[in-house]
Amino acid sequence: MFYSKRDLYFQLFELVDCESLCQYAYFQDHDKESFKMVLDAAESIAEKMLLPLLTDMDRNEPQLVDGKIRIHPGMKAVIKKMGEDGWVNAAFDYEEGGQQLPTTLLNAAGFIFQAANYSSSIFTYMSGGASNLIRTFGSKKLVDTFTPAIYAGKWQATMALTEPDAGSSLSDITTSAEETGEEGVYKIKGQKIYISAGDHDACENVVHLMLAKIKGGPIGAKGISLFVVPQKRIDGDTLVFNDVVTAGVFHKMGYKGAPIAHLSMGSSDDCYGYLVGEPHKGLSYMFQLMNEARVTVGMNATAIGTAAYHASLKYAKERPQGRKIYEKNPALPQTAIINHADVKRMLLFQKAVVEGSLSLLIYCSKLADLIHVETGDTKEKYTFLLDLLTPIAKSYPSEMCCLSTSAAVQTLGGAGYTTDFPVEQYYREARIHPIHEGTTGIHGIDLLGRKITMQNGKATQLFFDEVENAIQEAANNDDLKPYATHLKQYGLKVQDVTRHLLSLAQRGETEKYLADATLYLEMFGILTIAWQWLLQAEIALRKMEQAHAEDKNFYQGKWMTMKYFFEYELVKIDSLALRLKSNNAVTVEMQSDWF
Amino acid sequence: MFYSKRDLYFQLFELVDCESLCQYAYFQDHDKESFKMVLDAAESIAEKMLLPLLTDMDRNEPQLVDGKIRIHPGMKAVIKKMGEDGWVNAAFDYEEGGQQLPTTLLNAAGFIFQAANYSSSIFTYMSGGASNLIRTFGSKKLVDTFTPAIYAGKWQATMALTEPDAGSSLSDITTSAEETGEEGVYKIKGQKIYISAGDHDACENVVHLMLAKIKGGPIGAKGISLFVVPQKRIDGDTLVFNDVVTAGVFHKMGYKGAPIAHLSMGSSDDCYGYLVGEPHKGLSYMFQLMNEARVTVGMNATAIGTAAYHASLKYAKERPQGRKIYEKNPALPQTAIINHADVKRMLLFQKAVVEGSLSLLIYCSKLADLIHVETGDTKEKYTFLLDLLTPIAKSYPSEMCCLSTSAAVQTLGGAGYTTDFPVEQYYREARIHPIHEGTTGIHGIDLLGRKITMQNGKATQLFFDEVENAIQEAANNDDLKPYATHLKQYGLKVQDVTRHLLSLAQRGETEKYLADATLYLEMFGILTIAWQWLLQAEIALRKMEQAHAEDKNFYQGKWMTMKYFFEYELVKIDSLALRLKSNNAVTVEMQSDWF
C-alpha cells in the first residue's frame, strides 16, 4: 500500500479528534462514519484511477503541440470524475453546491490522492483553491460566470503569479492591466511562467487567477491587483480566444505529469481580465490562497515521502541480504534487510519524518476549520497559531521529504536507483517542494522576520503554551517524563536563540538578524515535530495496554518512532543553536568576488 | 566553466606539493610543467569532447537492441581518443607502455573528465582499474592476451561482482567456475548485475574481471576466486562468442549515459574464464581495485558537485531578484541574488563541501603514490592512513554532494528544477554515489568495525597525529588560532565518542556498537574535512598579503569558506556525539512488526 490507513485514522480520530468539529453548526451534518466514507471514496479513486497512471505519467510528460499542451490521456477521466464527485468544491457552502466538508478531511483525502500520484492530484486542487478566491473576493457575476464549470471539472482554474523577472520578488511583476471603460474589465498584457495546469487538453477552458498591475497604480506590492483572466472568454453562448497564448511547457526533473506552462497575454492586444475585489488589493487576496497552498505543499511532500517510505518498507521486509552483524557463519541463510539496525534506522527516519509531518499538517488543517467556525478570542488564537505554523508546515515536510525519499532510495540500494522501483521517481518529485509556494529561504524570513515578532510575539507565546500543555500531559506518564523534560529544555534553548536574534533586530542589524533565517526555520521545525511526536506517543502509551495485538504493534511503532525522533533529530537543535548564537557573520561578510 | 582550474592548481601545487613526488626515481621524468600539460590535455578533451555530450547522453540513454547495448554514438570517438592518448594505462610502468604518471595527477585529470560529463568518464576508468588487476595478479599470458587491446581503447574492461542475490553481501555470490582440465581455464555459469560498461557497441570486446566460486571450494568469502571472462574469447586469429549474454540494461534516475548491464554467463554451457592469480584469493585481489575505486567514487561525487556549484554560482551572479533585506524601496533595481546572505550560504556550503572533499581526495591520491614509491615504516604509515581514510574519502563526498547539488538546484529556484539548466541532472547523477562501491552503511561498518581498531588503533593514532600537526602549524597564526583550538576540541570529542563505542565492542555488544556506524562515519568525515580546511586556510592566510588582486580574492574565498565550514558544519559533531554516546538503542530494539 502507498500509505497507512491505520495511521491516517490515528491522526484524524485519535490525535486531533476531528469528530469534535461536528459539534459546530457548520459541520453538524457530518460524523465519524461520513468522514470514513469520504476517505474510502478518496482511496478508491486513488487506487483505481491515480496509482495506475503514476509511472506512465512520469514517462510521458506533457508536450506543447500546435500551441496546446497535451497531457497524459488518462487524466481526462480523472478530472471529470473529480468534478462529478464534488472534490473541487467539497469544502464550500451547501448553497454553492458544496458539502461543507471540513478542510481537515479534504486535506486527508488530498493526502491519499497525492500519495498515489502527486502530479495527477494538482488539477483538482488548483481548481478548488483558485475558485475559492473568486467566491471569496469576486462579484456575484464573476462567481456565476466562472465557478460552475470549474466545480464540475469542465474548466481548469489556476493561480498565475510568477513572471520571468519576478519569482520570489512578486512585487516586481510587470503584467499590466489597462482600463477599458467598462467597469471591472481590463486589458491584460504580460508573461507568466511556471503556471501549474496553466494549459492542457483535458478541459475546455482554463481560468487564471492572475496578478497584474493596473496602469498608473502604486509601484511595488501595493500596486498589485487580482484578475480573472480566462484562456477563452465568453461571447454570448460561445467561448472565444482571449489572447492567452501558451508560449511553452517546462520540462522538469520530476512532477512530470503536471503541465507547467509559460503563458503570454495580450500579444495581439486582445486579452481581457476581470477585476476581483478592489484594485491594488490583489496580493492580500492571493495570500489567502497562498497560505492554504503552503499547508498543501507540506502535505504534497509528506504524501510523496509516505509513498516512498511504504515502498522501501515493503522492500526491506522482502529482500534477503547479509546476516546479523554478530553472525559469522556464511552457511546460514541470508536475513531480510529490515533486520539490520542501519536499515531500521533509515526506515525509522522516514517514519519519523512523514508521520510527524502528517500530524502537524492535520493539526494545521483543523486550525483552519476552527478559524472558519469560531469567533472572537478563540478564532484569533487559532489564527495566530496557524499564521506562525504555516511556514513550518510548508518547509519542514518539503525539506525533510527530500531526505526521507533519499533514505528510501538508499534502503533499496542499487535497485532504488533504477526505474524498476518507484522510489527514484519519489526522490525526483519531492525536490520541487522546497521551491514552489515560496522557497525555504523565503519561509525562513517569514517565520523569523514576521511571524515570531507579530503583536509582540503573541503567536510565539501561544505556540509555547501549546507545547507546555503537551509537556505537562506527558509528564504524568513515567515512561514519557524524560522525553517531556527534554522537549522542555529544547524549547528553552529555542527561546534563548530567538532572544539572541531579536537583539540583533533591535540593534538595527537586519542583515545579520535574518542571514540564518533558514537555519532558524529548521530548528523551529524540529522542535515543532518533536512536540507532535510527544502528543502521538502519549496516546500510544495510554492505549497500548488495552489494545489488540495488531494495534499494540502499531502503538509500539509510535512509541519507538517518538524515541527515534528525540534521539536522532531533536538533538540537532544543539548544533543549530551553536551556529545561530555565533556572532561570526560569515555569509553576510562573504563577497561575490571571493567565490 | 564546470570547475576551477585555479583551485585544482592550489590543491595540487600549493596544498599537497605534488611536485615533491618527482624526487622519487619512479616519477623523476615528471615536473610541474609536465603535470600542467597533463591537466591541459584533460581539460581539452573534457571541453571539446565530453561536455558537449553531457545533456544528450542523459536524454538518449543506452538501449538493449538485438542482444547488444547501444550507447550514445558520440562515445566511440571518446573511448578511442582516451585509448590513443594513453589515459587507460597512464599510471602504469614505462615497460608496459605506461607513463608512470602519479595517481595524484591521474585522479586530478579524472576529476576534470568527471566534472565535464560523469557518465562518459567511466569507460576509460573501468578499463584502467580492471586491467590493473590483470597486470598485478595475472599471469604473463593473461597480460599479453588481454591488456594491449584494453590499453588501446579497443576493448572495454569491467569489474563484475554483484549478483541478483548478492549485492552488499558479496560472500553470497553463486556464479560458479568448474575446472576444465586445462590449467587456469574454467567453465563459468551465473548471473551478474549492475555491471558498469558491461556491454556496449563502442568496443570490439568486453573483458570482465569477474568474481566466481570454484566448485568444491570453501563456502562464503573464502571461496571466491577472480577470473578474466571475456565477452568474446580468442580462437586463433578471431574472436568467438564466449556465452556471455547481455540479459538486460538498467534504466536509472541519472548517470544515464553509462550502460549498466545484466549479464548471463554459461546458459549454453560454453562460457570460459581464466583464473587470475591463485584460487580462492579473488576477494583480496578485488579489494585492491575496490579500494582505489572507492577513492574514485569520492572524486566522481566531488566532480559532479563541483560542476553543480559552478553552474549555480554563475546563475547567482547573473540573476537579479529582490533587493537587499534592509532595502524597502521597490523603485530601486533588483540586485543579483548572490548578494542575498541566504544565497551566499548555499554557495558557501557547496564550496565548502566540494573543495574540502577535493582536498581530501588529492591527499589520499598522494598517499597512494607515496605507498607505491616508499618502503618500510614510511610506506606502512601511509598505508595505514589511506586504509583509514578510504571509507571517509568515499562516503563524505558521496553523501554531501547529494546535498550540495540540492543546494545548487535551490539556488536556481524554479529554474533549477527544469531541464533548461544542468543542475537537475547533477542532482540525479550525484545520488548514485552513496550506493555503488559499498553503500554508506557498509563504509560506516568498515570504518568503525575494522579501520578504527586495526592494530590497536594504530591508523587512528596516525590520523590524529596528522591533525595535531595541522593544529600546531595553524596556531602560529593569530587569526587561525581560534579555529585550530576548535579543531582540537572536536578531535577530543570524536576520540571520546570512539572510546564509548569501543567499550560496547569490548562488552560484546556488537549490534549496539555498530548500529550507528553511519553516524560515526558522518562525524569522522566532518572532522576530517575540517582538518583539510584548516590546512587550506593556513596557506591562504600565509599567501594573501603578497598576492596580486585576483589571487587575493581567491585566498579570501578560502579563508571565508574555512570559517563557513567551522561555523556551520563542524558544529554538527555536537549533535552527532550526543546521539552516539546515548545508550538508547532504539534502532536495535525496533522490531519489524512495529513499522
Interface residues (C-beta under 8 A of the other chain):
Chain A: T162 D165 A166 G167 S168 S169 S171 D172 I193 Y194 I219 G220 A221 F250 H251 K252 M253 G254 Y255 L313 K317 P320 Q321 G322 R323 K324 I325 Y326 P330 A331 Q334 A336 I338 N339 H340 A341 D342 V343 K344 R345 L347 L348 K351 C402 S406 V409 Q410 G413 G414 G416 Y417 T418 T419 D420 E424 Y427 R428 R431 I432 P434 I435 H436 T439 T440 G441 G444 I445 T510 E511 L514 A515 D516 A517 T518 N553 F554 Q556 G557 M560 K563 Y564 E567 Y568 V571 K572 I573 D574 S575 L578 R579 S582 N584 V586 T587 V588 E589 M590 Q591 S592 D593 W594 F595
Chain B: T162 D165 A166 G167 S168 S169 S171 D172 I193 Y194 I219 G220 A221 F250 H251 K252 M253 G254 Y255 L313 K317 P320 Q321 G322 R323 K324 I325 Y326 P330 A331 Q334 A336 I338 N339 H340 A341 D342 V343 K344 R345 L347 L348 K351 C402 S406 V409 Q410 G413 G414 G416 Y417 T418 T419 D420 E424 Y427 R428 R431 I432 P434 I435 H436 T439 T440 G441 G444 I445 T510 E511 L514 A515 D516 A517 T518 N553 F554 Q556 G557 M560 K563 Y564 E567 Y568 V571 K572 I573 D574 S575 L578 R579 S582 N584 V586 T587 V588 E589 M590 Q591 S592 D593 W594 F595
